[in-house]
Amino acid sequence: MKTFVVIGLGRFGTAVARELSALGHEVLAVDADGEAVEKVADKVTHAVCGDARDAAVLKALGVRNYDCGIVAVGGDVGNSALITLNLKEQGMKEVVCKAQSHVHQRVLEKIGADRVIFPEHEMGVKLAQGLSSSNVLNFIEVSEDFGIVELEIPKSWQGKTVRDLDIRNRYHVNVIAIRKASEGGQIHVAPIVDYSLENGDRVVALGRNEDTNLLHEVK
């Protein structure tokens, strides 16, 4: 279990706080709006009404004892920058911030943000990747450049082995698992290269996003 502080309980911050809590982590949710705090109070470990721009408030909450802080404050660059600075000065090891623009991103990175995200952009990319082809069933972003896809195998792969297809060299991705249709969807992790692929099987592959995106073009 990890411990998180989520500051800013708009739609994004609330969703993050609730999901982290549902996954079994300790979550402290903070917002200056008492109504927003009340809405999430029964879904997280602790919910506090307070102004995170005030370093004394964060100190009193003991944020330095948490593993990670998520700054989910809205579009005001000054507010999110000040909160980020406060968290780093309190000694928080990891601070993840929401940004609205690349200028906003640069400001946050300059003052110590460990990771800056663009929720709307990232969701849009994932949606586009999911809609671009009916045979890409799932997409998980591992980092900014790498992702994992679960791909229904194309006809040209049926009856062939991983070795025959030479997937790593031809497509620059690594097959990390195979979901077998004939075995009720059972997953075989790290399959041997002589594993034969059958109609309906799904391949789980890891690689650069630009390479995994090309897999759906294979016929």
Secondary structure per residue as TSV (DSSP state, phi and psi in degrees):
chain	resnum	aa	ss	phi	psi
A	1	M	-	360.0	134.0
A	2	K	-	-107.6	165.8
A	3	T	E	-118.4	136.3
A	4	F	E	-131.8	147.0
A	5	V	E	-114.8	122.5
A	6	V	E	-111.2	118.4
A	7	I	E	-111.9	120.7
A	8	G	-	103.8	107.6
A	9	L	-	-111.4	50.0
A	10	G	S	-77.2	-161.7
A	11	R	H	-60.8	-43.9
A	12	F	H	-67.5	-52.5
A	13	G	H	-60.6	-40.9
A	14	T	H	-63.7	-43.4
A	15	A	H	-62.5	-42.7
A	16	V	H	-63.7	-46.9
A	17	A	H	-61.6	-45.6
A	18	R	H	-67.0	-40.4
A	19	E	H	-69.3	-41.9
A	20	L	H	-61.0	-41.0
A	21	S	H	-66.0	-41.7
A	22	A	H	-63.0	-28.1
A	23	L	T	-82.1	1.2
A	24	G	T	97.4	11.1
A	25	H	-	-93.6	157.6
A	26	E	E	-81.7	127.9
A	27	V	E	-129.7	126.2
A	28	L	E	-105.1	116.9
A	29	A	E	-103.8	131.6
A	30	V	E	-131.2	134.9
A	31	D	E	-157.1	151.2
A	32	A	S	-78.3	-12.9
A	33	D	-	-94.1	111.5
A	34	G	H	-60.6	-35.1
A	35	E	H	-65.6	-40.5
A	36	A	H	-64.5	-37.7
A	37	V	H	-65.0	-42.8
A	38	E	H	-61.0	-36.8
A	39	K	H	-66.2	-26.6
A	40	V	H	-107.8	-4.5
A	41	A	G	-55.7	-39.9
A	42	D	G	-86.9	3.6
A	43	K	G	-109.9	-7.9
A	44	V	S	-128.4	173.5
A	45	T	S	-68.7	-48.3
A	46	H	E	-139.7	142.8
A	47	A	E	-134.4	126.5
A	48	V	E	-131.1	137.8
A	49	C	E	-91.3	117.4
A	50	G	-	-169.7	159.4
A	51	D	-	-94.4	104.4
A	52	A	T	-70.9	-7.7
A	53	R	T	-72.9	-16.3
A	54	D	S	-92.9	113.0
A	55	A	H	-58.5	-31.4
A	56	A	H	-65.6	-34.9
A	57	V	H	-65.1	-46.0
A	58	L	H	-65.1	-37.3
A	59	K	H	-64.6	-42.7
A	60	A	H	-64.3	-30.0
A	61	L	H	-80.9	-9.3
A	62	G	T	68.9	37.5
A	63	V	G	-62.6	-23.0
A	64	R	G	-65.4	-16.1
A	65	N	G	-88.1	-1.8
A	66	Y	S	-95.7	153.0
A	67	D	S	-73.9	-35.6
A	68	C	E	-151.0	141.5
A	69	G	E	-114.2	135.9
A	70	I	E	-114.3	116.0
A	71	V	E	-95.2	101.0
A	72	A	-	-108.6	25.0
A	73	V	-	-64.8	150.9
A	74	G	-	-63.6	-146.8
A	75	G	S	-78.8	-3.5
A	76	D	-	-76.7	109.4
A	77	V	H	-61.1	-42.0
A	78	G	H	-61.2	-44.2
A	79	N	H	-64.5	-48.2
A	80	S	H	-67.1	-34.5
A	81	A	H	-66.3	-43.3
A	82	L	H	-65.7	-41.8
A	83	I	H	-65.1	-42.0
A	84	T	H	-60.9	-45.6
A	85	L	H	-60.9	-42.8
A	86	N	H	-60.1	-43.9
A	87	L	H	-63.6	-43.6
A	88	K	H	-66.5	-38.9
A	89	E	H	-68.8	-24.7
A	90	Q	T	-77.0	-9.7
A	91	G	T	97.5	14.7
A	92	M	-	-69.2	130.0
A	93	K	S	-71.0	-40.2
A	94	E	E	-130.3	126.7
A	95	V	E	-127.5	122.4
A	96	V	E	-110.5	129.1
A	97	C	E	-122.5	144.8
A	98	K	E	-88.4	133.7
A	99	A	-	-124.5	157.5
A	100	Q	S	-106.2	-16.4
A	101	S	S	-155.6	169.8
A	102	H	H	-71.2	-28.8
A	103	V	H	-64.4	-45.9
A	104	H	H	-57.3	-43.4
A	105	Q	H	-59.2	-46.5
A	106	R	H	-62.9	-39.3
A	107	V	H	-61.9	-47.0
A	108	L	H	-65.0	-40.0
A	109	E	H	-66.5	-36.6
A	110	K	H	-63.1	-32.5
A	111	I	T	-97.2	9.5
A	112	G	T	114.3	2.9
A	113	A	-	-59.7	132.8
A	114	D	S	-80.7	-28.8
A	115	R	E	-151.2	137.0
A	116	V	E	-121.6	130.4
A	117	I	E	-122.0	156.1
A	118	F	-	-119.3	88.8
A	119	P	H	-52.7	-46.3
A	120	E	H	-65.1	-41.4
A	121	H	H	-64.9	-46.5
A	122	E	H	-65.1	-38.6
A	123	M	H	-66.9	-38.2
A	124	G	H	-63.4	-40.8
A	125	V	H	-62.9	-45.8
A	126	K	H	-64.3	-40.0
A	127	L	H	-63.6	-44.7
A	128	A	H	-61.7	-41.2
A	129	Q	H	-65.2	-35.4
A	130	G	H	-72.7	-33.7
A	131	L	H	-84.8	-19.3
A	132	S	S	-67.1	-23.3
A	133	S	-	-153.8	135.5
A	134	S	T	-71.1	-17.0
A	135	N	T	-94.7	-3.0
A	136	V	E	-88.9	107.6
A	137	L	E	-86.8	-34.5
A	138	N	E	-146.4	150.5
A	139	F	E	-139.6	130.2
A	140	I	E	-124.8	125.0
A	141	E	E	-83.8	121.5
A	142	V	-	-87.2	-41.3
A	143	S	S	-151.7	-172.7
A	144	E	S	-61.9	-30.5
A	145	D	S	-107.6	-20.3
A	146	F	E	-116.6	149.1
A	147	G	E	-150.3	167.8
A	148	I	E	-117.7	130.6
A	149	V	E	-120.5	147.0
A	150	E	E	-107.7	116.8
A	151	L	E	-121.3	127.8
A	152	E	E	-70.6	125.1
A	153	I	-	-64.1	139.8
A	154	P	-	-72.6	164.9
A	155	K	G	-58.6	-36.2
A	156	S	G	-66.2	-14.8
A	157	W	G	-92.4	-15.2
A	158	Q	T	-65.9	134.1
A	159	G	T	82.0	1.6
A	160	K	-	-110.5	158.3
A	161	T	B	-94.6	166.7
A	162	V	H	-59.9	-36.2
A	163	R	H	-66.0	-44.9
A	164	D	H	-57.2	-42.4
A	165	L	H	-76.9	-20.7
A	166	D	T	49.7	48.5
A	167	I	H	-58.4	-42.0
A	168	R	H	-62.8	-43.1
A	169	N	H	-80.0	-35.9
A	170	R	H	-78.3	-37.2
A	171	Y	H	-114.6	-4.7
A	172	H	S	60.7	34.9
A	173	V	E	-130.6	159.9
A	174	N	E	-109.2	128.3
A	175	V	E	-79.6	115.8
A	176	I	E	-104.3	-13.0
A	177	A	E	-166.0	158.2
A	178	I	E	-130.6	130.0
A	179	R	E	-99.0	113.2
A	180	K	E	-86.8	121.2
A	181	A	G	-67.1	-36.1
A	182	S	G	-73.5	-9.9
A	183	E	G	-116.7	28.7
A	184	G	T	69.2	26.2
A	185	G	T	85.7	14.4
A	186	Q	E	-63.6	139.4
A	187	I	E	-98.8	130.1
A	188	H	E	-107.7	111.7
A	189	V	E	-83.4	142.5
A	190	A	S	49.5	60.2
A	191	P	-	-65.6	149.6
A	192	I	-	-70.2	158.3
A	193	V	T	-69.4	-17.9
A	194	D	T	-92.0	11.6
A	195	Y	-	-69.4	125.9
A	196	S	B	-89.5	133.0
A	197	L	-	-92.1	138.7
A	198	E	-	-122.1	162.9
A	199	N	T	-54.7	128.8
A	200	G	T	94.0	-11.9
A	201	D	-	-66.4	156.6
A	202	R	E	-124.8	138.7
A	203	V	E	-107.3	133.1
A	204	V	E	-103.1	117.3
A	205	A	E	-124.3	145.0
A	206	L	E	-115.0	133.7
A	207	G	E	-177.7	-177.2
A	208	R	E	-63.3	144.7
A	209	N	H	-56.0	-37.5
A	210	E	H	-65.3	-28.5
A	211	D	H	-84.4	-43.7
A	212	T	H	-64.7	-31.4
A	213	N	G	-64.8	-27.2
A	214	L	G	-79.1	-15.5
A	215	L	G	-62.7	-33.2
A	216	H	G	-71.2	-9.1
A	217	E	G	-86.4	-10.9
A	218	V	-	-71.8	131.9
A	219	K	-	-97.1	360.0
